Amino acid sequence: MIMQPTSEAINYPERLSDERAFKYPVSVKGVLVHSNRVLLLKNERNEWELPGGKLEINELPADCVIREIKEETGVQAKVLRPLFSYIYWVAEVVPVLIVPFHCECQDFNTLVLSHEHKEIGTFDISELDSINLPEGYRRTIRHAIS
């Protein structure tokens, strides 16, 4: 016998009234590692972060990360695989769903800094613990290279 869920079990009224779910920002990020170096960008909070950005309506996450990497760094990337998504709290106030992908590129020879960031850089994997990098990005990079 197959059990059908009841409206009490699903709790539709509460789920539908939770307006936060409809305003939850999604940021798609790319982990680009070449020759044991990872590509990072410095944001306005002086944190290093992965390239990527806001998922647009009707845009696939993999397409978003390719577009954002190109816009922010000038690098043409290719998606290899999705990584584990997680919640990041911007300034401990705004929750953002981070959807990361492991990506690849030919090299880092043609990096271009966009107006969206303060700096662009590549860092040896061994340097991750010594730079101002949110822990979620650090874990994501380590997951990509494992």
N, C-alpha and C positions, 0 to 999 in steps of 0.2 A: 504494500500500500504506500502511495506517495503522499506525503503530508504537504498541504498547501499552507503557506504562511497566512496568518490573519493580519488585519490592519493593526491590531494591538501589538503583534510581534514586530512589525515593520516600523510602527510608530511614525507614520507619514506626517501628521500635523506638526510634530516637533521638528522633523527634518526640514520640512518645507518652510517653516517660520524662521529658521536659522539663517539670517541674512548674511552673516559673515562668510558662509560657504560660497555665496555668489560673488563676493568681493575679494576673494583670496587670490593674491598675486602669484603668478607662476613665472619663474625665471629658469630658462634653459641654459646650461653651461657646458663648455667643452674642455676636456682635458687633452691638451696637445703635448706629447712628449716626443722629443727628437734628440738622439745622441745623449740620452740620460739627462736631458734638460727639459724643464716644463715652462710653458709660456704663461706669464701672469701679467695682470694690469693693476695699477694702483688707483684706487677710487678716491672720492672726496673725503672719506673718513681715514685716509692714509693707511688703508688695509690693502694688501695684495689680494687679488681675486682672479678667478678663472674668467676667460672671455665668454660672453653670452649676454642674454638679456630677456626682455619680456616677450612671452608667447603672445602672438597676435591672434585675433579671432579668425577661425578657419585655417590656421597654420599648423602644420604637423610639427611636433617638437624637433624631429631630426632636421627638417628644413629650416626651422628657426635657428638652431645652433650653427648651421653652415652659414646662413645669412649674417648672423651676429658676429661670428668670428671674422668673416670677410670685412664687415663694416668697421670693426674695432681694431683690427690688426693688419689688414691687407692680405692675410693668408687664406689660400684656398684649401679648405679642409675636407676630409671625407669621414663620415661616421663609421666607426667600427662596431660599437655595441653600446647599449644603454647601461648605466651604472645605477647604484641604489639612490633613490630619491629620498629627501629628508626636508624637515622644516628648519629654516634659518630665521632668527629674530633680528631684524635690522634695528640697531640701537635699543634692543630689548623692548621694542614697542610694536613693530610691524612684522607679523609672521609672513614668510614667503616660502612657497613650495619650490625647492631647488630640484630640477630634473637634469641630471648630468649625463653626458655621453663621453665615452672614450673615442677620441678622434685621431686621425693621422694627417700629416702634411709632408711635403717634399723636404722642406728645411725651414729655418728661421732667418734666411738671408734677406728677405724683403719686408721686414716688419715696418708697419706704419702706425704711428700713434694717432688715434682719432681724438676729436674734441671731447669725448665722453670721459676720458681718463687723464690722470696727471703724468703717469709714466708707463712704459712698457718694458718688460725684461724677461730674460730666460734665466732660470735658476737650476743648478744641479740638484738632483733629488736629495742629496745629502744635506742641502741647505734649508730644507723645509721647516725644520724646527727652530731656525734662527731668524726667520723673517715674520713680520706682522701679517699672518695668514690665518683667517678663521679656521677653527678646528674641523669643521665640516668639509671645507675644501681640502685640508691636509689629508683627512681620511679618504676622500674621494680620489685624490691623486694616487694614494697608496693602493687603493682598490684597483685602479686602472692599470697599474704596473705590476700587480701581483699575478 
